[in-house]
Amino acid sequence: MTNNELNIILSNFDVNTSKYSYERINTGYINDSYYIIENGERKYVLQKINTNVFQKIDELKNNINLSISKLKDINYHKIKFIDPINQELFYNSGKEYWRLMEYVRGSYTKNNAENTNDAFEAGRILSLFHILLKGEDLEKYLYTLDNFHNLPHRIKEFEESLDNSDSNLKEECKEEINFSIEMFDRLIVFYNSSLPERICHNDSKLNNILFSSSSKGLCMIDLDTIMKGYFHYDFGDAIRTIVNPASEEEKDLSKILFNKSLFKAFIDGLKSNGEFLSNKELELLPLSTALMPFIHGLRALTDYLNGNIYYKISYPKQNLIRSRNLFAFSKLTLEHQNFMKESIEKA
């Protein structure tokens, strides 16, 4: 979008648009985001909601409003939303939805943990997020994305994509298809174990944790996926981006690793706010590190088989590469199950 177009959008919020310039934020697969710059410094974050993905705008507003009213603590930064003029939370231009948030000076996000402090702070912020929302009425929170981490549903989507794919495409993905089928029975345990539901972030990868200029964790960001779920969704998603130095776009699978010291630091950070998980939840934490990359990989594979209709791609085989990458990390976590179990028990 042009600066003029963005100025028009910004004029619908209670800010002075004449001073600002814009810088596109090139991270994230879903929404379009921009830094709002004043006198060379970032002032706000402006974001356009991708309504092809997030179609339930009222549910989105409901969950964000409920959660931010509870996410208040001396050790947890509260995100400041700027309400649009005569509207609430989102500006509706008639065909698009936009929101504006204050930028925290000096704050940043990172895609991978560079040291044990990063891992510890990520664990600390994630556990504090859950503790602050622990007493919430689950029924007040609505589903913003149906079946988001529902593996049985993702299996059904995958099987439908297989039925509709030609033989050449299936042959190209043969190894990934076979691995997927092998994993179904192993991971279905999460849906047969009567685990307690919690209010989860549901997209708790490391770059959805905001850090301060002094490298302290501030809060969880990108709250569109806040809804009911299992703690394992947040735990597994965090681990896949903390202990592994490679991004999910990495083509060289030899670069996908499992850093044990970062895992231990994350567990220490998680525990730093006190205990809050049941014995059954603790028992399944190690396996959740395979569940979440597998679900993401299965969705990428399904999208590739369907002709790349969901995720943004910059080259034709990007979703296939993503699935291979994520499946490789799932396999790696299965090799570290005993290590994770022992680390969690010691903590």
N, C-alpha and C positions, 0 to 999 in steps of 0.2 A: 504494500500500500504506500501511497505517497504521503509526505508530511502534511499536505493540505487535507487529505482524507482523514488522517489520524487526528489532526487538529479539530475537525468537525466532530469526530467521535468524542474527543476529550472535552469539547465545549459543553457536553451534556452532563459533566461532573462539576462539582463545586471547586474548580481550580482555575487559575489564570492561564489560558492557553497561549497567550502571546509570547511567552518567554521560552517555550520549550522546543527541543529537537528530539529525535527518536533514534534508538539503536535496537535493531532486531535481535532477539534472543534465539539462538540457533540450536537450542537443546529441546528435547521433548518431541514425541511422535504425534501428539494429538492437537493441542491448542496452539494458536499463534500468539506470541508474546513479544512485548517491546519494553525497553527501558525508556522512561521519560527523563530527558536530560535538561537540567537548568544550570546555566553558567559553568558548563563542563562537568557537572556532577549529577549522578543519578538521583532522581527525586521520587519517582513512582514506577510501578510496573503495571502496564496496560495489557490486558489479555482478552483475546476473542475466543469464546467457547466454541469448540467444534460440535455443532449440533447434529452432525451426521453420526457422531459417536454418542454425545450426551444429549439425548432427545427429551429427557425428563427434567426440564428446567425448574419446575416447581419443587420437585423432589430434591434437586441440587441445592436450591435455596434453603429448603427446610433443614437438611442435614448440616449444611455449613453454619447456619444461624444457631442451631442447637449446640453444635460442638464448640464453636468459638466462645460461646457464653460460659462454657465449663473449662476451657483450656486457659486457665489463669493461675499462675503460680510464680513465685519469685524467681524460680529457676527455669521458667518456660515463657518465651516471648509470645505475646498475643499479636497475631496478624491484624493490622489496621486496614480495614476496607473503607474506601471512600464511596459513600452512596451516591448514585446519580440523582440529578435534580428531579424531584417528584416521583422517583422510583426507589426500589429497595434492592440493594446488593448488585444487581445487574442492570445495565442500560440496554433496553430493547430498541434497536434501530428500525424495527419492522421486519427485518429478515435476519438480523444477527444479534447476538448477546455479547456484551462486553462488561468487564469489571476492572476496577482500578484499586491498587493497593499501595500503601506507602512502602518505599524502599528503605530498608534498614542500612544506614550508612556503614560502609565497610564490609557488609555481609557478602557471603558468597556460597556457592554450592560446589560440590566436586563429584566427579563420576566414580572415582575409586579412592579407597583409603590409602594414604601414603605412609601412615605410621600408626602405632598403637593408640595414640591420643585420638585420632580420627575415629577409630573403631570403638574405643571406650565411649566417646561422646555420642556416637550414633546409638549405642546401646542404652545410654543414660536417657537420651531424649525419647527414644521409642518406648521405654518402660514408663517414663513419666507421662507421656501421651496416654498410655493405656490406664495408668492409675487414675489420672484426672477424669477419665471417661468411664471408669469402672461402675459407678453407681447409676449410670444413665438408664432410662426406660427404653429398652430395645425396640419396643413396638412403635415408638415415636419416630424412629429412624426408618426412612423409606429406601427402597432399592433404586439407586440412580442408574445402575447397569444390571440388567437381569442376568443371573447365572455367571457373573464375572469370573469367579474362581471355582465354579462348580464343575469338577472334573467329569462326572457322568454326562453333563450337558456338552462339554467340550469333546468328549469321546463321540457322542452322537453327531456333532458337527463334522468331526474328522471323518467318520464313517460315511456320511453323506457326500463329503468332498471326494472320497475315494470312488464312490459309486458313479460320480459324474466326471471323473478324470479319464483321459485317454491312456492307453497302455504305455506309450512312450514316456509320459510324465510320471507315471507310477514307477516305471523302471528306473528313471533318473533318481527318484526318491526312495528306492527300495530299502536301503539300509535304515533310513530314518523311519519309514513306515513300520518295518519289523521291530525296531527298538520301541516305538510307541506301543505297539500291541503287547510286547513283553512287559511293559511297565504298568499297564492298566490294572492288573490284579494286585500288584504290589502296593500301589498308591491308593487304592479304593478304600483302604482302612480308615482314612480320615473321615469318610462319609458313613461309616458303619460303627463308629466308636462313641456316639453320644457325647461328643465334646461340647463344652459350654460355648455358647455364642457370646461374642463381645462386640463392642463398637470398634472397628478396625479402620486403619488408614487404607489398606488394601492395595497400595502402590508405594510401599515403603522402601524403595531402592534408595541408595545413599544420596543421589542427587535431588531427592525430595526432603532432605534434611538441611536446614539453613544453618550456616556457621557464622560466628562473629569474627571480627578482625583479629581477635586474640585466640582464634581456633577453638572457641567453646561452642558446643551445640546450642542453638537457639530454639528451634521449633520444627515441626513438620510443615511442609508447604504442599501446594497442589492438593486441595482438600476435596476435589470433585468425587473421589471414590470412597469417601467416608460412608460406611454403612455396616450392617451386621456381617460378621464373619468369624473365622477362627483365628486365634492369635498366631497360629502357624503360618498363615498367609503373610503376615507382617514380618515374622521372624525369618522365614525362608527367603522372602524378597530382599530383605536387608543383607542377609549373609551372601547371597549370590553376587552382590555388588561391593561387598567389603573385603572378603577374603580372596577374591579373584582380581588380579591386576588387569586382565584383558576385558575390553568392552564386548558387548554382545554383537558388535559388528566385526570383530576380529576374525579374519579368514584363516590365520595360522593357528590351528588348534593346539599346537605345542606350547603356546603362550598362556593357555588356560591353566591356572594353578589354584591350589588351596593353601592359603597361608595360615598355619596353625596359630602363630602368635597373635594375629589379628582376630582370629576366632575367639581365643581366650580373652583378649581385651574387650571384645564386644560383649561377651558373657559377663565380665566384671562390671561393665557399664550398665548392663541390663539389671544386675542384682543391686546396684548402688542405691536404688530408691526403695529397696525392701522387697520381700517376696510377695508375689501376687498370682502365681500360677498354680494350678492343681497338679497332683501327681501324674494324672493321665496326660495332661498337656506337656509336662516335663518329659515324660516317656517318649512322646512322639516328636519332640523338637528336632532331633537329628534327622529323621526321615523327611521333615518338612523342607530341609535344605535341598532335597531332591525333587520334592513335589512342585515347588514354585518355578524353578527354571524349566522343569518338564512341561508345566502348563503353558508357560510363555512360549516354549519351543513348539509345543503342539499347535498353539494358535498360529504361530508364524508359518508352520508347515501347512496347516489347513488353508491359510490365506494364500500361500503359494499355489496350492492345488486348485484354489478357486479363482486364480487369476489376479491376485494382489488387489483386493477390493477394500481392505480395511486399513492396513498400516501404510504410512507414507514410505515410499521407496525411491531411491535415487538411481538404481540400476536393476535390471530385470530379475536377477537371482538373489536379491538382497534378503528376501524372506527365507529362502532355502538356506542361505549362509547363516542367518540368525538361528534357525532351528538346529543346524548342525552344531553351532557354537553352544547353545543352551543345553542341548542333549549331552554334549561333551562334559559340561560342568555337572550335570545331573549324575553322570557316570562317576565322576571324580568324587562327589559327595558320598556315593554309595561305598566307595573305598575307605572313607574316613568315618564311618558310622561309629565304630568302637571308640575312636579318639574323641569324637564329639560327646558320646554318652559319658565317658569318663570325666571329661572337662566339666560337663554340666553337673554331674554328681559331686565333684570336688567343690564346685562353686556353691 
